């Protein structure tokens, strides 16, 4: 993936790394939590929320844990800088790339919301290496990259991306970009009110909790594809980038993760979707470039 020399790598990014070590990632792999254990039903009220935005088109371009009363710790440097961490050249390149991808997704969604005459609320990216407080019970490496709705914030520990290429066998910069774009898809859902409505549905019908979760996750994958189409139309992609994203989507499918962890697959316990589903919905967003085609709340998925 290519960025111009003027690509934004500082806005809405907080670098809270301290140089401390992390405890590694849990056996569940990339959890990509959305602040709910499940999501995404097929009821009319969700469609009212979504269609109000999606029908205007625009192309290309877990339950919450105890909420902490404390906010983000104050870094000793300005936003976009580093709080006392010494980086290698590779670390610096990765930080720059992740920040640029985040800000580009933010700009694309801001433009799409503006075109649909819907107010957009900006997200924040927090980079961390030791546990930091959040409105979702705290961010730590074992959780993996995730979006916290109360904070409007994406949390990323950069070491995950090294494991994405080795442990999850999904190398490449656009595999990393897919993960960031997926989390920003959850921000879009949060801004539209879909995430709140889904939590209500889960409380009302716990038997469908996992189904609802899968539907919300797949829509976030589709939204990631919409952003990828925008990047393609702006001549930002390299040959093979979309294949890297699809490999990452497959790597974090519930069936793939379960097989690697336990040697068996249990569809009844899925809450993010299979590798095939995740690839297919990313493709749906990428092929059309339209958020309006990311309707995972109707029919089969």
N, C-alpha and C positions, 0 to 999 in steps of 0.2 A: 504494500500500500504506500502511496506517495502523498506527502503533504508539501505545500509550498513553503517557502522560507518565512512567510508571514503568518503561518498557521498558529492559532492561539493555543498556548500550552500553560496558561496561568489562571485565566478567569475561572472562578467558581471551583478552584482546586485547593484543597488544604493538605499540605504534606506534614503529617504528624509522626513521621518515622524518627526514631531515636537512635537507631543502630543496634537495638536489642534483637535477640534471637526469637524465633517463633517456635511453636511446639509441633509444627507439621500439620497435616490435614487428616481429618477423620476418615474412617473407612468408607463412609458414604459417598465420598467424592464431592464433586461440585454440587452443593445443595441449592444454590440460587434461591434462597428463601425470599418470599415476597411479603413477609409480615403476616402471612396466614398459612395454615397447614394445608388449606385447600382453596379452590377457587373456580369460578367460571361456570355459572349455570345457564339454563336455556329459558329463563323467564323473561317476561316482557319488560320489567323495570330495568334490567341490565341493558336490554336493547335500546330503551329510551336514552339511557346515558351514553351508550356507545354511538348509536346512529346519529345523534345530534352533532357529533363531531365527524364520524366516519363517512356519513352519506354525502358530506361536502367534498369528499375525495381528497385530493391533494396528492400528487404523485411524486414519487422519487425524492423529487428535489434534488405456614405455621402460626399459630396463635402467638400473639405478642407476649413476651415475657414481661416481668415487672419493669415498668418504665423508670429509668434512673432520673433522679432529680437534678443531677449535675449535667452541665453541658460539655462541649468540647474543651479539653485543656488548652490553655493559651500557648501557642507556639512562640518561640523566642525570635522568630523571623517572620517576614511578611508572607502572606498567602502565596503559594506557588514556590516558596523556598523550602529549606530543609531545617528541621529542628535538631541540629547537632549530629547529623549522620554523614559519614564519609562514604561517598559513592565510588564504585568502579565506573569505568567508561561504559560498560555494558549496562549497569544499573541506571546510569544517567540517560542512556539511549532509551531504555524501557520506560522510565518515568516520563520522559518527553513524549514518547509515542502514545502511552496510555492517556496522558493528559490531552494530547491533540485529538485523539479519537473521541474522548468524552466531550470535549468542547464542540467538536464537529456534530456529534449526534444532538447535542443541545441546540445548536444553531438550526439544524434541519427541522427538529420538532417545533421549535419556536416559530419558524417560518410556516410550517403546515398549520399550526394552531391559528396563526394570524390570518392565513388564507381562509380558514373556516370560521373566522370571527369568534374564536373561543379564546378566553384568557389562558395563557400559559404561565405556570409557576416554575421558576428555574430550580434545577437540582444542583447539588453540591457533590463533588468527588472528594473522598477522604482516602489518602494513602497512609497505611500504618504498618508497623512491624511488631509492636507489642500491643496487648489488649487496650482498647480505648472505649470510653463510655458511648452509648448511643441510646436512642429512644426505644430500641428493640432488645434491651438487655445487655448491651455491650457487643463490640466487634472483636473477634479474635480469628486467628488464621484457620483454626479447625472448621469454622463455618464456611469458608470459601468466600469468593466474591458475592456480595449480596446488596440488596436495596432495602433500606429501612424507611417505611412510609412516614412515621411521625417526624422524621428529620428531613424528609425529601433528599436523602443522601445515599449515594453509592459508596460502599466500603470495599477497598481492594488492598490485599497484601500482595505485593509484587512477586513474591516467591511462588505464588500459585501458578503463574504463567510458565515458570520453568517446569513445574510438574505437569502442566497441560501438555507440553511437548514430549515429556518422557513417560511418566506414569500413565497418562491418558492417551498417549500416542496421537496427539493432535498438534503437531508443530506448526509454526508459521505465524507471521504477524497478524494475518487476518483471522486466524483462530482466536487470537487475543481480542481483536476488534469485535468479533461476534459476541464474546462474553460481555463486553462493556455495553454493546448495543442492546443485548437482551435485558440487562439490568435497567437500562434507560427505557426499555419498553414497559417495565414495571412502573417506572415513574409516570409515564404517560397514563397508564391505567389508574394510578393513584390520583393524578390531577383530574381525570375525568370522573372520579367517584366510583369507578368499577370495583376497585379493591374493597372499599367499604361495603358495597352492596353484596359482594361475594362472601365476605365474612358473615354478614347477616344471614345469607342463605345457608351457609354451613351450620350456623347455630340452629337454624330452623329444621334442617334435614341432615343430621350427622351421617346418615347412611350413604350420602352422596358426596361426602367431604373430599375424598380423593378424586372423584370425577371432576368436581368443581376446580380443584387445584390444577389438574391437568389442562383443563380448558384455558385457565388464565395463563399458565406457563406457555402453552402453544401460541397464544396470541402474542405474548412477548417475543417469542421466536419469530413470528410473522412480522412484527414491528421491526425487529432487527434486520429482516430482509428488506423492508421498505427503505430503511436507512442505507443498506448496502446498494440498492438500486440508485439512490441519490448519489452515492460516492462514484458509482460506475458512470453515471451521466456526466459527472464532473471530471472524468478521466483521472481518477485517483487510484484505480485498481491495477494491479499487476496480473499477468497470466497466472492462473492457479489460485488466486485469492478466494474465489467462491468455493473451490474445492476444499480449501483450508477451513472455511467456515462450516461447510457441511460435515467435514470430519470432526470438528469440535462439537457440533450439534449431536452427531451420532455418539460421540464419546461420553456425553453426559445423559444419554438416554437411560431410563430406569432399567431396561432389560440388560443393557451392556454393563451397567454398574453392578447390578445384582449378580450377573454371571461371574464377573471378576471377583466379587467379594465372597460369594457363597457357592458358586458352581451351579446355581439353579435360578429359574425365573418365576416370579410370583406376580402376575398382572394385577391381582386384587390389591396388592400393597403399593402399586405405583401412585405417585403424586406429581410427576413432572412429564410423563409421556415416554413412549418408546423412542428408540433411535430413529426409526422410520418416520414416526409422527413428527419428531422435532425437525428432521431434515425437510420433510414435505411442507411444513408450515413456514419454515424459513424460505424455502423455494417459492411458496405462494406469494409472500411479500416481495421477494426479489423479482420474480417474473413480472408482476403487475406494477410494482412501484406505488401501489395505492393502499393507503391505510384502510380504505373501505372494503378491501378484499380480505381483511384479517378477522372475519367473523367466525370465531371458534365457539360461539355461544348458541349456534343453531345447528341442528342435525348431527350427523356423525362426524367424528374427528379422526 
